[in-house]
């Protein structure tokens, strides 16, 4: 039986988050520390007198994530190795809700839910956050891919230590560092959607500068980036634009294996060029979805090679 998901207590509403996002209200630290008493060590009034944590402290941020996952998503065990990317859960949740809206738009307004729906997370990372949230919120099955052996071992540990996840989440290792779908998707695979948080930066120097800017915004002297991240998580040659172009080219090889291919795009300046590239690739439909978390605007693009009759048949076979 699917466990019930708790809703956060009402507070100052963050109206820029998706309407179904459980984190539109301020963090309820009383509820969170009840779920995870270890969080109490990091909870204190900030400079404005508001109860919070120090978001420049990696240990505090990781502990907050553990509390959020336990209190709201029934994830009893979650951890990441030192230095690996620690994701902001409200923003990651938003992406999944908007993907659900995409599926609903192609399904008469109804979100397809349950184990019959399968998503693919490209480069899931040690944190496994999208598969965990997707299964908790919509009961979707998920497949996570990764090139890093340490990240894979950590994902498998999270799955093993949470009852029932071994039936809902699988992990595949990408053995070719420059490939995305090739070597991962098998002839009989069918995925209803993909998600991806690509390496945004084109060099280590660019990633370091972005990290430093975040720290300056947090007004901290702590030299450790609050959300961490290893080199392959943060940057690749050519940056996100080249990475996504490779993703688009490879997705053509699996045009009938997935309904919606999607990926986050950090830089709005990349959208027009990528949109043109997608049209040249022969996609049947293309969407650009804007999201907003706090003062940050983010976005993702989605594309499908399925024409209308093929989409109708997909719905009939998998969503009805």
C-alpha positions as CSV (number, residue, x, y, z in Angstrom):
1,X,0.0,0.0,0.0
2,X,1.3,3.5,-0.9
3,X,2.1,5.5,2.2
4,X,0.3,8.8,2.6
5,X,2.4,11.9,1.9
6,X,2.3,14.7,4.6
7,X,1.6,18.2,3.6
8,X,3.7,21.1,5.0
9,X,2.1,23.4,7.5
10,X,0.8,26.7,6.0
11,X,3.1,29.7,6.1
12,X,4.2,32.5,3.8
13,X,3.3,31.1,0.4
14,X,5.9,30.9,-2.3
15,X,3.5,31.5,-5.2
16,X,6.2,31.2,-7.8
17,X,6.5,27.5,-7.2
18,X,4.2,25.0,-9.0
19,X,0.7,24.9,-7.5
20,X,1.2,21.3,-6.5
21,X,4.6,21.8,-5.0
22,X,4.5,20.9,-1.3
23,X,7.1,23.5,-0.5
24,X,5.2,26.6,-1.4
25,X,4.9,27.3,2.3
26,X,8.0,28.2,4.5
27,X,9.8,25.3,6.0
28,X,8.1,24.1,9.1
29,X,11.1,23.4,11.3
30,X,9.1,22.1,14.1
31,X,7.7,19.4,11.9
32,X,11.1,18.7,10.2
33,X,13.0,18.4,13.5
34,X,10.2,16.0,14.8
35,X,10.8,13.9,11.7
36,X,14.6,14.1,12.0
37,X,15.9,15.3,15.5
38,X,19.4,15.6,14.1
39,X,18.3,18.7,12.3
40,X,17.9,20.6,15.6
41,X,21.7,21.1,15.7
42,X,21.5,23.4,12.7
43,X,18.2,25.3,13.4
44,X,18.5,28.8,14.8
45,X,17.3,32.4,14.2
46,X,18.9,34.0,11.2
47,X,19.9,37.7,10.8
48,X,16.2,38.6,10.3
49,X,15.1,36.7,13.4
50,X,13.5,34.0,11.3
51,X,14.0,30.3,12.3
52,X,16.2,28.8,9.6
53,X,19.5,27.0,8.9
54,X,22.8,28.3,7.6
55,X,22.4,27.5,3.9
56,X,26.2,28.0,3.4
57,X,26.9,25.0,5.7
58,X,26.9,21.8,3.6
59,X,26.1,19.6,6.6
60,X,23.1,21.7,7.5
61,X,21.8,21.6,3.9
62,X,22.2,17.8,3.7
63,X,20.5,17.4,7.0
64,X,17.6,19.6,5.8
65,X,17.2,17.4,2.7
66,X,17.2,14.3,4.9
67,X,14.4,15.8,7.0
68,X,12.4,17.0,4.0
69,X,12.6,13.6,2.3
70,X,11.6,11.8,5.5
71,X,8.8,14.1,6.6
72,X,7.1,14.7,3.2
73,X,8.2,11.8,1.0
74,X,8.6,8.8,3.3
75,X,12.2,8.3,2.4
76,X,13.7,6.9,5.6
77,X,17.3,6.8,4.5
78,X,19.1,9.3,2.3
79,X,22.8,10.3,2.2
80,X,25.4,11.5,-0.2
81,X,29.2,11.2,-0.1
82,X,31.2,14.3,0.8
83,X,31.6,16.7,-2.1
84,X,28.7,15.3,-4.2
85,X,25.9,17.5,-5.4
86,X,23.2,18.2,-2.8
87,X,20.1,19.3,-4.6
88,X,17.5,21.9,-3.5
89,X,14.4,19.8,-3.2
90,X,11.7,22.4,-4.0
91,X,13.2,23.2,-7.4
92,X,13.7,19.5,-8.2
93,X,10.1,18.9,-7.3
94,X,8.9,21.7,-9.6
95,X,10.6,20.1,-12.6
96,X,8.7,16.8,-12.0
97,X,5.4,18.6,-11.6
98,X,5.8,20.4,-14.9
99,X,6.7,17.1,-16.6
100,X,3.5,15.7,-15.1
101,X,1.6,18.6,-16.7
102,X,3.2,17.7,-20.1
103,X,2.0,14.1,-19.8
104,X,-1.5,15.3,-18.7
105,X,-1.7,17.7,-21.6
106,X,-1.3,14.7,-23.9
107,X,-3.8,12.6,-21.9
108,X,-6.9,14.7,-21.8
109,X,-5.8,16.7,-18.8
110,X,-5.3,13.7,-16.5
111,X,-1.9,13.0,-15.1
112,X,-0.9,9.3,-15.8
113,X,0.2,7.8,-12.5
114,X,1.4,4.5,-11.1
115,X,3.9,1.9,-11.8
116,X,2.9,1.7,-15.5
117,X,4.6,5.0,-16.1
118,X,8.4,4.9,-16.4
119,X,10.8,7.8,-16.5
120,X,14.5,7.9,-17.3
121,X,16.9,10.2,-15.3
122,X,20.0,10.9,-17.2
123,X,23.0,11.5,-14.9
124,X,21.0,10.9,-11.7
125,X,24.1,11.5,-9.5
126,X,24.7,10.1,-6.0
127,X,21.6,11.9,-4.6
128,X,19.0,10.0,-6.8
129,X,16.6,12.9,-6.1
130,X,14.4,12.8,-9.2
131,X,13.6,9.0,-9.0
132,X,12.9,9.3,-5.3
133,X,10.5,12.3,-5.7
134,X,8.9,10.9,-8.9
135,X,8.0,7.6,-7.1
136,X,6.9,9.3,-3.9
137,X,4.6,11.9,-5.6
138,X,3.3,10.1,-8.7
139,X,4.2,6.4,-7.9
140,X,6.1,6.3,-11.2
141,X,8.8,3.8,-11.8
142,X,12.2,5.3,-12.6
143,X,15.5,4.2,-14.2
144,X,18.6,6.2,-13.2
145,X,21.8,6.4,-15.3
146,X,25.2,7.5,-14.2
147,X,28.9,7.2,-15.2
148,X,30.4,7.6,-11.7
149,X,30.9,4.3,-9.8
150,X,30.8,6.0,-6.4
151,X,27.5,7.7,-7.3
152,X,26.1,4.4,-8.5
153,X,27.1,2.6,-5.3
154,X,25.4,5.4,-3.2
155,X,22.2,5.2,-5.3
156,X,22.1,1.5,-4.8
157,X,22.5,1.9,-1.1
158,X,19.6,4.4,-0.9
159,X,17.4,2.0,-2.8
160,X,18.4,-1.0,-0.7
161,X,17.8,0.9,2.6
162,X,14.3,2.1,1.7
163,X,11.6,-0.6,1.7
164,X,10.1,-1.2,-1.7
165,X,12.3,1.1,-3.8
166,X,14.0,-1.9,-5.4
167,X,10.7,-2.6,-7.2
168,X,10.4,1.0,-8.4
169,X,13.9,2.3,-9.2
170,X,16.6,0.7,-11.2
171,X,20.2,1.9,-12.0
172,X,22.2,1.6,-15.2
173,X,25.8,2.4,-15.7
174,X,26.8,4.5,-18.7
175,X,30.3,3.1,-19.7
176,X,30.9,5.7,-22.4
177,X,31.6,9.1,-20.9
178,X,30.7,11.0,-24.1
179,X,27.4,9.2,-24.8
180,X,24.0,9.8,-23.3
181,X,21.3,7.4,-24.6
182,X,23.5,5.2,-26.6
183,X,24.5,2.2,-24.5
184,X,21.7,2.8,-22.1
185,X,18.4,2.4,-24.0
186,X,17.7,-1.2,-25.0
187,X,15.6,-2.2,-28.1
188,X,12.5,-3.1,-26.0
189,X,12.7,-0.1,-23.6
190,X,9.7,2.3,-23.4
191,X,10.0,5.5,-21.4
192,X,7.2,8.0,-20.9
193,X,9.7,10.8,-20.2
194,X,13.3,11.6,-19.5
195,X,14.7,14.2,-17.0
196,X,18.2,15.6,-16.9
197,X,20.1,18.1,-14.9
198,X,23.1,18.5,-17.3
199,X,26.5,19.9,-16.4
200,X,25.9,23.6,-17.0
201,X,29.4,25.0,-17.3
202,X,32.0,24.7,-20.0
203,X,35.0,24.7,-17.8
204,X,36.2,24.2,-14.2
205,X,37.0,28.0,-14.0
206,X,33.4,28.9,-15.0
207,X,32.0,26.5,-12.5
208,X,34.2,27.9,-9.8
209,X,33.2,31.5,-10.6
210,X,29.5,30.5,-10.3
211,X,30.1,28.8,-7.0
212,X,32.0,31.8,-5.7
213,X,29.1,34.1,-6.8
214,X,26.6,31.9,-4.9
215,X,28.8,32.1,-1.8
216,X,29.0,35.9,-2.1
217,X,25.2,36.1,-2.3
218,X,25.0,34.0,0.8
219,X,27.4,36.5,2.5
220,X,29.5,33.7,3.9
221,X,33.2,33.2,4.4
222,X,32.9,29.5,4.2
223,X,34.8,28.4,1.1
224,X,32.7,25.3,0.5
225,X,29.8,25.6,-1.9
226,X,26.6,24.8,-0.1
227,X,25.2,22.5,-2.7
228,X,28.6,20.9,-3.6
229,X,29.2,19.0,-6.8
230,X,32.0,17.1,-8.5
231,X,33.6,18.2,-11.8
232,X,31.5,15.9,-14.0
233,X,28.3,17.1,-12.2
234,X,29.1,20.8,-12.8
235,X,30.9,21.1,-16.2
236,X,31.8,19.4,-19.4
237,X,33.6,20.5,-22.6
238,X,31.3,22.7,-24.5
239,X,29.0,23.3,-21.6
240,X,25.3,22.5,-21.5
241,X,24.7,23.6,-25.0
242,X,27.0,21.0,-26.5
243,X,25.8,18.4,-24.1
244,X,22.1,19.0,-25.0
245,X,22.9,19.0,-28.7
246,X,24.5,15.5,-28.2
247,X,21.4,14.5,-26.3
248,X,19.1,15.6,-29.2
249,X,21.2,13.8,-31.8
250,X,21.2,10.6,-29.8
251,X,17.5,10.9,-29.0
252,X,16.7,10.5,-32.8
253,X,18.1,7.0,-32.5
254,X,15.3,6.2,-30.0
255,X,12.5,8.2,-31.5
256,X,9.9,5.6,-30.8
257,X,11.3,4.6,-27.3
258,X,10.2,7.7,-25.4
259,X,7.2,10.0,-25.5
260,X,8.8,13.2,-24.1
261,X,12.6,13.8,-23.9
262,X,13.3,16.7,-21.5
263,X,16.3,18.5,-20.0
264,X,16.9,21.5,-17.8
265,X,18.5,24.5,-19.5
266,X,20.4,26.9,-17.3
267,X,21.1,29.7,-19.7
268,X,18.1,31.3,-21.4
269,X,20.4,32.5,-24.2
270,X,20.7,28.9,-25.3
271,X,17.0,28.4,-26.0
272,X,16.7,29.9,-29.5
273,X,19.7,28.0,-30.8
274,X,18.6,24.7,-29.3
275,X,15.0,25.2,-30.5
276,X,16.4,25.6,-34.1
277,X,18.6,22.6,-33.6
278,X,15.6,20.5,-32.5
279,X,13.4,21.6,-35.5
280,X,16.3,20.6,-37.8
281,X,16.4,17.2,-36.0
282,X,12.8,16.6,-37.1
283,X,10.9,16.7,-33.8
284,X,7.1,16.6,-34.0
285,X,6.5,18.8,-31.0
286,X,8.6,21.1,-28.9
287,X,7.9,22.8,-25.6
288,X,9.9,25.3,-23.5
289,X,8.7,25.5,-19.9
290,X,9.7,28.3,-17.5
291,X,9.9,27.7,-13.8
292,X,10.8,30.0,-10.9
293,X,12.2,29.4,-7.4
294,X,12.7,32.5,-5.3
295,X,14.7,35.0,-7.3
296,X,16.0,32.3,-9.7
297,X,14.3,31.6,-13.1
298,X,15.0,28.2,-14.6
299,X,13.6,26.3,-17.6
300,X,13.5,23.0,-19.4
301,X,12.9,22.0,-23.0
302,X,10.8,19.0,-24.1
303,X,10.6,17.4,-27.4
304,X,9.0,14.3,-29.0
305,X,9.4,12.5,-32.3
306,X,6.0,10.9,-32.1
307,X,3.3,12.2,-34.4
308,X,-0.3,12.6,-33.4
309,X,-1.4,9.1,-34.3
310,X,1.7,7.6,-32.6
311,X,0.9,9.7,-29.5
312,X,-2.6,8.5,-29.4
313,X,-1.5,4.8,-29.7
314,X,1.1,5.4,-26.9
315,X,-1.7,6.8,-24.6
316,X,-3.9,3.8,-25.4
317,X,-1.3,1.2,-24.7
318,X,0.3,2.8,-21.6
319,X,-1.8,5.4,-19.9
320,X,-5.4,4.2,-20.2
